[in-house]
Amino acid sequence: MPAPDGIKNRLSRASRYSSRTGSHVFLPTIMLAYFVEQVVAQAPVNDVISWPSGLLLLASVLYAALGNSPDFLWEIEPIAGLFLASGLPVVSIPLMLKVNWVSKTCHFVSHIRTAYGESEFWIRSEAVTVHARKTALEKVTGTISCVRLEKWDNEPPLDEENWRATSAGLLYPFKHLPPPSPSPGASKSSHITAEDFLYFAAIDYHAFRSWKVEIHSGGKCVFSTAGMPASTVIDVDSEDSAIYVVAANMVRRPHSQSPLRAAATLVGEDSYTLNIDAVDLNAPACAIDFHSYAPEKSKVSASLVQLAHSYYTVVQHIKATSDSEILVSSGLARIVVGRALWISILGGAVLDTGRLTIQNLPGRWGMRDLSADDAYLSRIETVLDLIKPTLDAYNGGFDELVYSNGLSRRTAIPFLIAGLFGQAIICYFLSVGTSAGVWTSVALANCLYAGRLTDWHSIWCGKNDRSEQPGMKMYLPGTKDIMCIATLDRSTPRQGHLRQGFLLNSIGLIAAILGAVFQGPTRDALGFSEFTPTPAWVLYAAVGLCVGASVLILSTVFIQQLHEKTWNNDSLMPTRWMVYTTIIPSMIISGLGLFFQQTGKARLWPLLDALTWVSGLPMGMIENGRVFPADDNLLHLVLLNRWIMGAVASSLGSTYA
């Protein structure tokens, strides 16, 4: 007799599985599965759904809080999300300067307070002086060159009728531009800045180098890219000449990166002309995105005058630092965008508006006795020592150390919209169809979105497998560990995975409140059964668990401080803040829950839910809540206690018909 289709499918799946793991283990299981009735597995479910609704919700809360790591719980914490939309809140508390931190990273961020600690420190980038930045740039340019002499495979020979190469490997379009000064006779510019290298990298980044562009002025052609090898440097002796070169490269861009593309005239396939006399040289000429789909304000924007100044300055620097004995046969000087970009980053180009994170370096981490200048320079020196072996001018090993990544805005925004609608629907029906309170509804709904793109602060931040932080990254040589991370905007140092933020939690909060207000009409309209009050003992159980979690936290703190005797140390201020804002509200909520139940005022349960929300605000303000020196077990107990506080409010509401 042939086996039923369902059994065939089970046998097929099981046989494939057994082929991978060993038939001697799974053949008995297959035989047993043939005779066992599937209805056996459904019996426990029938028992569970017969529980009182409040008890079932309490069990769900405990399962979610105990079964996940503290990092995951913090990602789905509704209050934490309120502080993720705009990054770090600026809280001027003098004691914050004495706090210890734990994530082994050094952040240079503009417009935040300075914090020095044993393991992590944030340094106000404005505190890094001009002298220190100049010193850092000198150290970086003494180690890294923004060009590399090389010949490219399968590249046609240089068109010597239009182009000549100098001894430094720079090109000279002798038909158009005036003759350059002898190289390396130019003096090294003393005014070169990190921003000059940033603009120099932007000029060549993502240019369509095969396109032919002619720049016209005064009715004649003053510069042409015809026959110009890719990524080469044009030897210019003035900023006026540099404007022609820069304008040509801006035309060879996607429309979104430069308005000069639209201002140029298409004269043939991949061939353009631009009348430079009709262009405003002081208007923004580019919006270069180094930052993997960064917002508009974080793109590199500059006018042709600014770009030409930087191009001319860097060219003079290349000529002044080149080896006069290098022959043209060694190759042409090719722009290495990655090197130019990291010269600018390590030289301080991102300190005023962005963020620089340096981590995973050997040596001392305590910076309490060092100035911001010393901390900055010590980190730069260590990074240079680590990457120096990879900087052979002819092998390009440095290029393998750096990368940038992100997610497309076009796919992010529709998912954001879908996430907002989904959050609203889930929170509304959790409030309508269960005994969940507002805070619990949002927390449970956030579980479905943790680690996914769901909020506006995440739209512009790249998600990757090797680092929790978005931005331009540099590996530790020989490893896949991140050494340096830089962003052009002031994003949160501890960005984490793409997680819930202000918008998602606000939508969920509003939907859950509306669900609680319109619970009766919605249940009637959808034909739900009548609401059955949960027995009071479920509330008493939730209160007991809430008090019990508080006692465990207090005992943990007491035992730790009994041996360490550091409770009153200024460095533990955030830890004390975390404990105080958990234990005190926990006791208040437990007491009010019992009082409202005994006095017949269970209808006031929203007050407990509101107190749960408000009590989490201080925790959300502690550097996004996760980098102060709290033991993982202690933090897990704190977050568990917060979830049970929400369960107390929900249990009280479920006893009220």
C-alpha positions as CSV (number, residue, x, y, z in Angstrom):
1,M,0.0,0.0,0.0
2,P,1.6,3.4,-1.0
3,A,2.4,5.8,1.8
4,P,0.3,9.0,2.1
5,D,1.8,12.2,0.6
6,G,2.5,13.7,4.0
7,I,4.5,10.7,5.1
8,K,6.4,10.7,1.8
9,N,7.4,14.3,2.3
10,R,8.5,13.6,5.9
11,L,10.5,10.6,4.8
12,S,12.1,12.6,1.9
13,R,13.1,15.5,4.2
14,A,14.4,13.1,6.9
15,S,16.4,11.1,4.5
16,R,18.1,14.2,3.1
17,Y,18.9,15.3,6.6
18,S,20.2,11.9,7.6
19,S,22.5,11.8,4.7
20,R,24.3,14.8,6.1
21,T,24.5,13.7,9.7
22,G,24.6,9.9,9.7
23,S,21.8,7.3,9.1
24,H,22.7,5.4,12.2
25,V,21.2,8.2,14.4
26,F,18.2,9.1,12.4
27,L,16.8,5.9,11.0
28,P,15.2,5.0,14.3
29,T,13.7,8.5,14.4
30,I,12.2,8.0,10.9
31,M,10.6,4.7,11.9
32,L,9.2,6.3,15.1
33,A,7.8,9.3,13.1
34,Y,5.9,6.9,10.8
35,F,3.8,5.6,13.7
36,V,3.4,8.6,16.0
37,E,0.2,10.6,15.5
38,Q,0.8,14.3,14.9
39,V,-2.0,15.3,17.3
40,V,0.2,14.5,20.2
41,A,2.2,17.7,19.6
42,Q,-0.9,19.8,19.7
43,A,-2.0,18.9,23.2
44,P,0.3,21.2,25.1
45,V,-0.8,24.1,22.9
46,N,-4.4,23.5,23.9
47,D,-3.3,23.7,27.5
48,V,-1.3,27.0,27.0
49,I,-4.1,28.9,25.3
50,S,-6.5,28.1,28.1
51,W,-4.3,30.1,30.5
52,P,-5.7,33.5,31.7
53,S,-4.7,36.2,29.2
54,G,-2.7,38.1,31.8
55,L,-0.7,35.0,32.8
56,L,0.0,34.1,29.1
57,L,1.3,37.7,28.6
58,L,3.4,37.5,31.7
59,A,5.0,34.3,30.5
60,S,5.7,35.8,27.1
61,V,7.4,38.8,28.7
62,L,9.6,36.6,30.9
63,Y,10.4,34.4,27.9
64,A,11.4,37.4,25.7
65,A,13.5,39.0,28.5
66,L,15.2,35.9,29.8
67,G,15.8,34.3,26.4
68,N,17.7,37.1,24.8
69,S,21.1,38.8,25.4
70,P,21.3,42.3,27.1
71,D,22.5,43.8,23.8
72,F,19.4,42.5,22.0
73,L,17.1,43.7,24.8
74,W,18.7,47.1,24.6
75,E,18.0,47.3,20.8
76,I,14.3,46.7,21.4
77,E,14.0,48.9,24.5
78,P,11.3,51.5,23.6
79,I,12.9,54.3,25.6
80,A,16.4,53.7,24.1
81,G,14.9,54.3,20.7
82,L,13.9,57.8,21.6
83,F,17.6,58.8,21.7
84,L,18.8,57.1,18.5
85,A,17.3,59.6,16.0
86,S,19.8,62.3,16.5
87,G,22.7,60.6,18.2
88,L,24.2,61.4,21.5
89,P,22.2,63.7,23.8
90,V,24.4,66.5,25.1
91,V,24.1,66.4,28.9
92,S,26.4,68.8,30.7
93,I,27.2,66.8,33.8
94,P,30.7,67.4,35.2
95,L,30.9,63.9,36.6
96,M,30.6,62.5,33.1
97,L,34.2,63.6,32.6
98,K,35.3,61.1,35.2
99,V,33.3,58.1,34.0
100,N,34.9,54.7,33.0
101,W,33.9,53.2,29.7
102,V,34.1,49.7,28.3
103,S,34.1,49.3,24.5
104,K,37.9,49.7,23.8
105,T,37.5,52.5,21.3
106,C,38.6,56.1,21.0
107,H,36.1,58.5,19.5
108,F,36.9,62.0,18.3
109,V,33.5,63.7,17.9
110,S,32.6,67.3,17.4
111,H,30.2,69.1,19.8
112,I,30.0,66.6,22.6
113,R,31.5,66.6,26.1
114,T,34.9,65.1,26.6
115,A,35.1,61.8,28.6
116,Y,38.3,60.0,29.6
117,G,38.3,56.5,30.9
118,E,40.3,53.3,31.3
119,S,38.9,51.5,28.3
120,E,37.0,54.0,26.2
121,F,37.2,57.7,25.8
122,W,35.5,60.3,23.7
123,I,37.5,63.4,23.0
124,R,35.9,66.7,21.9
125,S,37.5,67.2,18.4
126,E,37.5,70.9,18.9
127,A,40.0,70.3,21.7
128,V,42.5,69.0,19.2
129,T,44.5,72.1,18.4
130,V,45.6,73.4,15.0
131,H,49.2,72.7,15.8
132,A,48.3,69.0,16.6
133,R,46.4,68.6,13.4
134,K,49.3,70.1,11.4
135,T,51.7,67.7,13.1
136,A,49.4,64.8,12.4
137,L,49.2,65.7,8.7
138,E,53.0,66.0,8.5
139,K,53.3,62.5,10.0
140,V,50.7,61.1,7.7
141,T,52.1,62.6,4.5
142,G,55.6,61.5,5.5
143,T,54.3,57.9,5.5
144,I,51.5,57.8,2.9
145,S,51.6,59.1,-0.6
146,C,48.4,60.0,-2.4
147,V,49.8,58.8,-5.7
148,R,51.5,55.6,-6.9
149,L,53.9,55.3,-9.9
150,E,52.8,52.4,-12.0
151,K,51.9,51.2,-15.5
152,W,48.5,49.7,-16.1
153,D,48.2,46.5,-18.0
154,N,46.7,46.6,-21.5
155,E,46.7,50.4,-21.4
156,P,47.6,52.0,-24.8
157,P,50.9,53.9,-25.1
158,L,50.9,57.6,-24.0
159,D,49.8,59.9,-26.8
160,E,53.0,62.0,-26.9
161,E,51.5,64.3,-29.5
162,N,49.2,65.7,-26.9
163,W,50.8,64.7,-23.6
164,R,54.2,64.6,-22.0
165,A,55.2,63.1,-18.7
166,T,57.5,64.9,-16.2
167,S,60.2,63.2,-14.2
168,A,57.8,62.9,-11.3
169,G,55.3,61.0,-13.4
170,L,52.9,63.9,-13.8
171,L,51.3,64.7,-17.2
172,Y,51.6,68.0,-19.1
173,P,49.1,68.8,-21.9
174,F,51.5,71.0,-23.8
175,K,49.0,72.0,-26.5
176,H,46.8,73.8,-24.0
177,L,48.4,74.7,-20.6
178,P,51.5,76.8,-20.1
179,P,54.7,74.8,-19.4
180,P,55.1,73.7,-15.9
181,S,58.1,74.5,-13.7
182,P,60.9,71.9,-13.6
183,S,60.1,69.0,-11.2
184,P,61.0,68.6,-8.4
185,G,62.1,72.3,-8.2
186,A,58.8,73.4,-6.7
187,S,58.9,74.2,-3.0
188,K,56.8,72.2,-0.6
189,S,53.7,74.1,0.3
190,S,53.5,75.0,4.0
191,H,49.8,75.7,3.8
192,I,48.5,72.3,2.7
193,T,45.7,71.1,4.8
194,A,43.8,67.8,5.4
195,E,40.8,69.3,3.5
196,D,43.1,69.7,0.4
197,F,43.6,65.9,0.3
198,L,39.9,65.4,0.9
199,Y,39.0,67.5,-2.2
200,F,41.8,66.0,-4.2
201,A,40.3,62.5,-3.6
202,A,36.8,63.8,-4.5
203,I,38.1,65.2,-7.8
204,D,39.0,61.7,-9.1
205,Y,36.5,59.6,-7.2
206,H,33.9,57.9,-9.4
207,A,34.9,59.9,-12.5
208,F,34.1,58.4,-15.9
209,R,37.6,58.5,-17.1
210,S,36.9,57.2,-20.6
211,W,34.8,60.3,-21.4
212,K,36.3,63.1,-23.5
213,V,35.7,66.6,-22.1
214,E,36.8,69.8,-23.6
215,I,36.9,73.1,-21.6
216,H,36.4,76.2,-23.6
217,S,37.2,79.8,-22.6
218,G,37.3,82.9,-24.8
219,G,36.1,81.0,-27.8
220,K,38.9,78.4,-27.8
221,C,39.7,75.0,-26.2
222,V,41.9,75.5,-23.2
223,F,42.0,71.9,-21.9
224,S,40.9,68.5,-23.2
225,T,40.9,65.0,-21.7
226,A,41.4,63.3,-25.0
227,G,44.1,60.6,-24.7
228,M,44.5,61.3,-21.0
229,P,45.4,58.1,-19.1
230,A,43.1,57.2,-16.2
231,S,43.7,58.6,-12.7
232,T,46.7,60.6,-13.8
233,V,47.8,63.9,-12.2
234,I,48.1,67.0,-14.4
235,D,51.1,69.2,-13.6
236,V,49.6,72.7,-13.1
237,D,51.5,75.8,-12.1
238,S,48.5,78.0,-11.0
239,E,45.1,77.7,-9.6
240,D,43.7,79.2,-12.8
241,S,45.1,76.3,-14.8
242,A,43.8,73.8,-12.2
243,I,40.3,75.1,-12.6
244,Y,40.2,73.7,-16.2
245,V,41.4,70.3,-15.0
246,V,38.9,70.2,-12.1
247,A,36.0,71.4,-14.2
248,A,36.7,68.6,-16.7
249,N,36.7,66.0,-14.0
250,M,33.4,67.3,-12.6
251,V,31.8,67.0,-16.0
252,R,32.8,63.3,-16.0
253,R,30.5,62.5,-13.1
254,P,27.0,61.2,-12.5
255,H,24.4,63.9,-12.5
256,S,23.9,63.6,-8.8
257,Q,27.5,64.3,-8.0
258,S,28.0,67.5,-10.0
259,P,25.8,70.2,-11.6
260,L,28.5,70.7,-14.2
261,R,27.4,67.5,-16.0
262,A,24.1,69.2,-16.8
263,A,25.9,72.5,-17.7
264,A,28.1,70.7,-20.3
265,T,27.0,70.1,-23.9
266,L,26.9,66.6,-25.3
267,V,28.7,66.6,-28.7
268,G,29.0,62.9,-29.3
269,E,28.9,59.6,-27.5
270,D,30.7,60.1,-24.2
271,S,32.0,63.5,-25.4
272,Y,31.2,66.9,-23.8
273,T,32.2,70.5,-24.0
274,L,31.9,73.1,-21.3
275,N,32.2,76.8,-21.6
276,I,33.9,77.7,-18.4
277,D,33.2,81.4,-18.9
278,A,29.4,80.7,-18.3
279,V,30.1,78.9,-15.0
280,D,29.9,80.5,-11.6
281,L,33.3,79.5,-10.2
282,N,32.2,80.1,-6.6
283,A,29.0,78.1,-6.7
284,P,28.9,74.5,-5.3
285,A,30.4,72.3,-8.1
286,C,30.1,68.8,-6.5
287,A,28.4,66.6,-3.9
288,I,30.7,63.6,-3.7
289,D,29.4,60.7,-1.6
290,F,32.3,58.9,0.1
291,H,30.0,57.7,2.8
292,S,27.9,54.9,1.2
293,Y,24.6,56.7,0.6
294,A,25.2,59.5,3.1
295,P,22.7,62.3,3.6
296,E,23.2,65.4,1.5
297,K,24.7,67.4,4.3
298,S,27.4,64.8,4.7
299,K,28.6,64.8,1.1
300,V,31.8,66.6,0.1
301,S,30.7,69.9,-1.4
302,A,33.0,72.6,-2.8
303,S,33.2,75.2,-5.5
304,L,35.5,75.1,-8.5
305,V,37.7,77.7,-6.8
306,Q,38.1,75.6,-3.7
307,L,38.7,72.4,-5.7
308,A,41.3,74.1,-7.9
309,H,43.1,75.5,-4.9
310,S,43.3,72.0,-3.3
311,Y,44.3,70.4,-6.6
312,Y,47.1,72.9,-7.2
313,T,48.3,72.7,-3.6
314,V,48.5,68.9,-3.6
315,V,50.2,68.9,-7.0
316,Q,52.9,71.2,-5.6
317,H,53.2,68.8,-2.6
318,I,53.6,65.8,-4.9
319,K,56.3,67.6,-7.0
320,A,58.2,68.8,-3.8
321,T,58.2,65.3,-2.3
322,S,58.9,63.2,-5.4
323,D,62.3,61.5,-6.0
324,S,64.2,63.3,-8.8
325,E,65.9,60.0,-9.7
326,I,62.6,58.1,-10.5
327,L,62.5,57.6,-14.3
328,V,59.4,58.1,-16.4
329,S,59.7,54.4,-17.3
330,S,58.7,53.6,-13.7
331,G,55.2,54.6,-14.7
332,L,52.8,57.5,-14.4
333,A,51.7,59.0,-11.1
334,R,48.3,57.5,-10.5
335,I,45.9,59.1,-8.0
336,V,45.0,56.6,-5.2
337,V,41.7,57.8,-3.9
338,G,41.8,55.6,-0.8
339,R,45.2,56.9,0.2
340,A,44.3,60.5,-0.4
341,L,41.1,60.0,1.6
342,W,42.8,58.5,4.6
343,I,45.5,61.2,4.6
344,S,42.8,63.7,5.0
345,I,41.0,61.6,7.6
346,L,44.0,60.9,9.8
347,G,45.2,64.5,9.2
348,G,42.0,65.8,10.8
349,A,39.6,66.6,8.0
350,V,36.6,65.0,9.7
351,L,37.2,66.4,13.2
352,D,35.1,69.6,12.8
353,T,31.9,68.1,11.5
354,G,32.2,64.3,11.6
355,R,33.6,61.5,13.8
356,L,36.8,59.5,13.9
357,T,36.8,56.2,15.8
358,I,40.2,54.4,16.4
359,Q,40.0,51.0,18.0
360,N,41.7,47.6,18.4
361,L,45.2,49.1,18.7
362,P,47.9,47.8,21.0
363,G,49.2,49.8,24.0
364,R,47.7,51.9,26.7
365,W,44.0,52.8,26.7
366,G,43.8,55.0,29.8
367,M,43.8,58.6,28.7
368,R,43.0,60.4,31.9
369,D,46.4,62.1,32.2
370,L,46.8,62.9,28.5
371,S,45.7,66.0,26.7
372,A,43.4,65.7,23.6
373,D,46.4,66.6,21.4
374,D,48.6,63.8,22.9
375,A,45.8,61.3,22.7
376,Y,45.1,62.1,19.0
377,L,48.8,62.1,18.0
378,S,49.5,58.8,19.9
379,R,46.7,57.1,18.0
380,I,47.8,58.5,14.6
381,E,51.4,57.3,15.2
382,T,50.2,53.8,16.2
383,V,48.0,53.5,13.0
384,L,50.9,54.7,10.8
385,D,53.3,52.2,12.4
386,L,50.8,49.4,11.7
387,I,50.1,50.2,8.0
388,K,53.6,51.3,7.0
389,P,54.6,47.7,5.9
390,T,51.7,47.7,3.4
391,L,52.7,51.0,1.7
392,D,55.1,49.8,-1.0
393,A,54.6,52.3,-3.8
394,Y,54.5,49.5,-6.4
395,N,52.2,46.8,-4.9
396,G,49.2,48.7,-3.7
397,G,48.7,46.6,-0.6
398,F,47.2,49.5,1.3
399,D,44.2,49.5,-1.0
400,E,43.1,46.1,0.4
401,L,42.9,47.6,3.9
402,V,40.2,50.2,3.3
403,Y,36.6,50.1,2.2
404,S,33.2,51.7,2.6
405,N,29.8,50.2,2.3
406,G,26.1,50.8,2.9
407,L,22.5,50.2,1.8
408,S,20.7,51.9,-1.0
409,R,18.3,54.6,-0.1
410,R,15.8,53.4,-2.7
411,T,15.3,50.1,-1.0
412,A,15.5,51.6,2.5
413,I,12.7,54.1,2.4
414,P,10.0,51.7,1.1
415,F,11.0,49.3,3.9
416,L,10.8,52.1,6.4
417,I,7.3,52.9,5.3
418,A,6.3,49.2,5.5
419,G,7.9,49.0,8.9
420,L,5.9,51.9,10.2
421,F,2.6,50.5,9.0
422,G,3.5,47.1,10.4
423,Q,4.5,48.6,13.8
424,A,1.2,50.5,14.0
425,I,-0.9,47.5,13.1
426,I,1.0,45.2,15.5
427,C,0.8,47.6,18.5
428,Y,-2.8,48.4,17.9
429,F,-4.0,44.8,17.9
430,L,-1.7,43.8,20.8
431,S,-3.5,46.5,22.8
432,V,-7.0,45.5,21.5
433,G,-6.7,41.7,21.4
434,T,-4.5,41.0,24.5
435,S,-4.0,42.4,28.0
436,A,-0.7,44.1,27.0
437,G,-0.2,47.6,28.1
438,V,1.2,50.3,25.9
439,W,4.9,49.9,26.9
440,T,4.7,46.1,26.6
441,S,3.0,46.3,23.2
442,V,5.8,48.5,21.8
443,A,8.5,46.3,23.4
444,L,7.1,43.1,22.0
445,A,6.4,44.7,18.6
446,N,10.1,45.9,18.5
447,C,11.2,42.2,18.7
448,L,9.9,41.7,15.2
449,Y,12.1,44.5,13.8
450,A,15.3,44.2,15.8
451,G,18.3,44.1,13.4
452,R,16.3,45.4,10.4
453,L,16.1,48.7,8.7
454,T,13.2,50.5,10.4
455,D,13.9,54.1,11.3
456,W,15.1,57.4,9.9
457,H,18.5,57.3,11.6
458,S,19.2,54.0,9.9
459,I,18.3,55.0,6.4
460,W,21.7,56.6,5.8
461,C,23.9,54.2,7.8
462,G,25.5,51.1,6.3
463,K,25.0,47.7,7.8
464,N,27.8,45.2,7.5
465,D,29.0,42.0,9.0
466,R,32.3,43.1,10.5
467,S,31.5,46.3,12.4
468,E,28.6,47.8,14.2
469,Q,29.5,51.3,13.0
470,P,28.8,52.8,9.6
471,G,31.3,54.8,7.6
472,M,34.7,54.5,5.9
473,K,36.7,51.8,7.5
474,M,40.3,50.6,7.6
475,Y,41.4,47.1,8.7
476,L,44.1,46.1,11.0
477,P,46.7,44.8,8.6
478,G,46.6,41.0,8.3
479,T,43.2,40.8,10.0
480,K,39.6,41.5,9.4
481,D,39.3,43.6,12.5
482,I,38.4,47.3,12.1
483,M,41.1,49.7,13.1
484,C,39.7,53.1,12.0
485,I,36.2,54.3,11.2
486,A,35.4,57.8,9.9
487,T,32.2,59.5,9.0
488,L,31.6,63.0,7.5
489,D,28.6,63.7,9.7
490,R,28.3,63.6,13.5
491,S,26.7,60.2,13.8
492,T,26.5,58.3,17.1
493,P,29.8,56.5,17.9
494,R,27.9,53.5,19.2
495,Q,25.5,53.1,16.3
496,G,24.9,49.4,16.6
497,H,22.8,47.3,14.2
498,L,20.0,49.0,12.4
499,R,17.6,49.2,15.3
500,Q,14.5,50.9,16.5
501,G,14.5,54.7,16.8
502,F,12.3,57.6,17.6
503,L,10.0,57.4,14.6
504,L,9.2,53.7,15.0
505,N,8.7,53.8,18.7
506,S,6.5,57.0,18.4
507,I,4.3,55.4,15.8
508,G,4.0,52.2,18.0
509,L,3.2,54.3,21.1
510,I,0.5,56.2,19.4
511,A,-1.0,53.1,17.9
512,A,-0.9,51.2,21.2
513,I,-2.6,54.2,23.0
514,L,-5.4,54.3,20.3
515,G,-5.8,50.5,20.7
516,A,-6.3,50.9,24.5
517,V,-8.8,53.8,24.0
518,F,-10.8,52.0,21.3
519,Q,-10.5,48.5,22.6
520,G,-14.2,47.9,23.1
521,P,-15.5,49.3,19.8
522,T,-12.8,47.5,17.9
523,R,-13.5,44.1,19.6
524,D,-17.2,44.6,18.9
525,A,-16.6,45.5,15.2
526,L,-14.3,42.5,14.6
527,G,-16.5,40.1,16.5
528,F,-14.0,39.3,19.2
529,S,-15.2,37.5,22.3
530,E,-16.0,39.6,25.4
531,F,-13.0,40.6,27.5
532,T,-12.6,38.3,30.4
533,P,-10.9,39.8,33.5
534,T,-7.7,38.0,34.6
535,P,-7.6,36.7,38.2
536,A,-5.9,39.1,40.7
537,W,-3.3,36.5,41.5
538,V,-1.7,37.1,38.1
539,L,-1.0,40.7,39.2
540,Y,0.3,39.5,42.5
541,A,2.7,37.2,40.7
542,A,3.9,40.0,38.5
543,V,4.5,42.2,41.5
544,G,6.4,39.4,43.3
545,L,8.6,38.9,40.2
546,C,9.2,42.7,39.9
547,V,10.3,43.0,43.6
548,G,12.3,39.8,43.3
549,A,14.2,41.1,40.3
550,S,14.9,44.3,42.2
551,V,16.2,42.3,45.2
552,L,18.5,40.3,42.9
553,I,19.9,43.6,41.4
554,L,20.5,45.0,44.9
555,S,22.2,41.8,46.1
556,T,24.4,41.7,43.0
557,V,25.5,45.4,43.6
558,F,26.0,44.8,47.3
559,I,28.2,41.8,46.8
560,Q,30.3,43.5,44.1
561,Q,30.8,46.7,46.1
562,L,31.5,44.8,49.3
563,H,34.7,43.7,47.7
564,E,35.5,46.6,45.4
565,K,34.3,49.5,47.7
566,T,34.0,51.7,44.6
567,W,30.2,52.5,44.8
568,N,30.8,56.2,45.5
569,N,33.6,56.5,42.9
570,D,32.9,59.2,40.3
571,S,33.8,56.7,37.6
572,L,30.7,54.6,38.4
573,M,28.2,57.4,38.2
574,P,26.3,55.9,35.2
575,T,26.1,52.6,36.9
576,R,24.6,54.2,40.0
577,W,22.2,56.1,37.7
578,M,21.2,52.8,36.1
579,V,20.5,51.1,39.4
580,Y,18.6,54.1,41.0
581,T,16.4,54.6,38.0
582,T,15.4,51.0,38.0
583,I,15.0,50.0,41.7
584,I,13.1,53.1,42.8
585,P,10.5,53.0,40.0
586,S,10.2,49.3,40.3
587,M,9.2,49.6,44.0
588,I,6.8,52.5,43.2
589,I,5.1,50.5,40.4
590,S,4.8,47.4,42.6
591,G,3.3,49.4,45.5
592,L,0.9,51.3,43.3
593,G,-0.2,48.1,41.5
594,L,-1.1,46.5,44.8
595,F,-2.8,49.7,46.0
596,F,-4.9,50.1,42.9
597,Q,-5.9,46.5,43.0
598,Q,-6.9,46.5,46.7
599,T,-8.9,49.8,46.4
600,G,-10.7,48.8,43.2
601,K,-8.9,51.4,41.0
602,A,-7.5,49.0,38.4
603,R,-8.7,51.4,35.7
604,L,-5.7,53.6,36.6
605,W,-3.2,51.1,35.2
606,P,-2.1,53.5,32.4
607,L,-0.4,55.5,35.2
608,L,1.9,52.6,35.8
609,D,2.6,52.2,32.1
610,A,3.5,55.9,31.8
611,L,5.8,55.6,34.8
612,T,7.5,52.7,33.1
613,W,8.2,54.9,30.1
614,V,9.4,57.9,32.1
615,S,11.6,55.8,34.3
616,G,13.6,54.6,31.3
617,L,14.4,58.1,30.0
618,P,17.6,58.5,32.2
619,M,18.9,55.1,31.1
620,G,18.4,56.0,27.5
621,M,20.4,59.1,28.0
622,I,23.5,57.3,29.4
623,E,25.5,57.4,26.1
624,N,22.8,55.4,24.4
625,G,22.7,53.1,27.3
626,R,25.3,50.5,26.7
627,V,28.9,51.7,27.1
628,F,29.2,52.4,30.8
629,P,31.0,49.7,32.9
630,A,28.0,47.5,33.8
631,D,28.5,43.7,34.0
632,D,26.4,41.9,31.4
633,N,24.6,39.9,34.0
634,L,23.7,43.1,36.0
635,L,22.5,44.8,32.9
636,H,20.4,41.8,32.0
637,L,18.8,41.9,35.4
638,V,18.1,45.6,35.0
639,L,16.4,45.1,31.6
640,L,14.5,42.1,32.9
641,N,13.2,44.2,35.8
642,R,12.1,46.9,33.3
643,W,10.2,44.3,31.3
644,I,8.5,43.0,34.4
645,M,7.5,46.6,35.4
646,G,5.7,46.8,32.1
647,A,4.1,43.4,32.9
648,V,2.8,44.7,36.2
649,A,1.0,47.5,34.4
650,S,-0.4,45.1,31.8
651,S,-1.5,42.6,34.5
652,L,-3.3,45.3,36.4
653,G,-5.1,46.4,33.2
654,S,-6.0,42.8,32.5
655,T,-7.9,42.5,35.9
656,Y,-10.1,45.5,34.9
657,A,-13.2,44.6,32.8
